[in-house]
């Protein structure tokens, strides 16, 4: 028997997936409904009892949308664009694998079309794998000029989406991100977004951008609330990497910290290309903060910031807090033993905290990759599922109809547990935020250890 | 607003230490420019390659908390010597293979070749250690790294920190500067270098092997860059393929600021840039609240532009119009 079918039956037997997910994936693997039913009936009763099929929680996506696996209408191409080299290698590659796995789980087909997926790299090696404006523009233009392309998956970096959204918007192509958390891409927040945002990104006047990850005002507010009310911290110093994302999330945290009664000793950008932050840390240490917040992504040198911080501010005196741009093993590798004890938030849940169908996803990804998947990869899986279900709904190779179907995604059963929908701005209604502490695992290797879900400050 | 003397002295210490490292690299720029009037833009990457070589050499040894101190000193000296020799040999080879062939070519040719070499060496750096920042093996235990010598050794009750690494930087840099000064000023080869710098053709007519003399200048510049690389790697606790860009840029600026071609000028320029860098990163904000570390490159290049406007030859250099 096909090993993929054997694994699928094992997942059902072990109660990691329910009957509905079993039948969906069995169909995607080409099994007849009769044979799949036979296999399901042979599963132990306990596994069948554990399957919450009636509620549909065992299926990722909207269980009410029928999945069509025939391919007689031709093919549709889906491009993704995010960096996957350098320090972005694990995060980007894991997101690609999650996208591929979602497609495979759904039989690489939807709405009568065969689905072809092509990941594009928006990073350059000379920038440590960081995204490049020229590459992002090139990728978006490639997508809009391909008549078979019906969705553009990306980006990871909010700054990159500022470039690609107007391009895809002009062509009526839907764009959906698993990682953009900067609020200004979809909504205006006083003090945190630029004048004219978000309308400047949508020259056609029609919204075409969605995201499966909660935006930064939720994350920044939640972590400020946690630091003050649960950890008893009173004084923060806030740094950012001068990127759109880093500055935005740092500002939202800083403002929330002040609003909640804490004191902000300073808010400033650091130079990501600097070789040394000793003097910066000397200045900060002299002010006596009990929290240092660093809004940054991993390619912008935050590990060096943490290293230099720890040479002056020990872990038992000053808490290091960072946003989800740091939830990447390369951040730990760069800081080495000094990474232990740092706290990093994530607008979602890490693989170790996933339950049910989420745990099954994490187990299959771990087996596929040979390591625990990056936390963001779950959102990439959901992005692909949203696109596939929209094609199932539209059943036509029509950008406008697929965009409309994507924007009206409702009752989406998440890998993270719970159900979300897209709001009128294209944001997810989910507000899940978790806090993670860098700690050694059983083998002594430093990892992000999930502590708790802290949700929204509101 | 009250003047915070403690912080000022602290940033001065940091500035002088960083400035010395910049000066070591700047000497490589100025030595080569003084003799062949070429800005060797690959010099920052020669510095980076020295750090990667030292990183690799040290990585061959197993160093733990039980490793005796004399073994650590021996490994450190071995890595320092290896980095110097590697960078020296690399710089010499670059001259021998590329620049020497372009000696009589239009000035733009070696300049473009230098920029090209810089990118090639960066690519080799990525291939060698990857594109992430790496922590070098722990030669200096964390508890020693963070000792404040002023408190622990001298018993002073002060918040000013002077770390063993600051002393190591000074302890390696000053002897090298003195040695270079002696070599250029007092030895026969040094005299040949100065003669070649003044007039290459006349020096050749006097029997000086010009190509050999130029090669020695490249070798010397590389040796100093290798030493700076090893020390910088431990001072910043980081090795990266990108480290040559920032130090190279600051060192080039230091060489121009001090008066390119002038050895003392390179040291003065290096110290000045080191101090401006650290003061901008940490001290200025106390008096200009909107100032931050992100303005440091602006401050450094602002000083350079100011000096160039009022003294085009640099602080210790002389402005000489192009030869006709």
Interface residues (C-beta under 8 A of the other chain):
Chain A: X85 X86 X87 X125 X126 X128 X129 X242 X266 X268 X269 X270 X271 X273 X274 X275 X276 X277 X278 X279 X280 X282 X283 X286 X301 X303 X304 X307 X308 X311 X330 X333 X334 X335 X336 X337
Chain B: X4 X7 X10 X11 X14 X15 X18 X119 X122 X123 X126 X130 X131 X132 X133 X134 X135 X142 X145 X146 X159 X161 X232 X235 X236 X237 X238 X242 X243 X245 X246 X247 X277 X278 X279 X281 X282 X283 X285 X286 X292 X293 X294 X296 X297
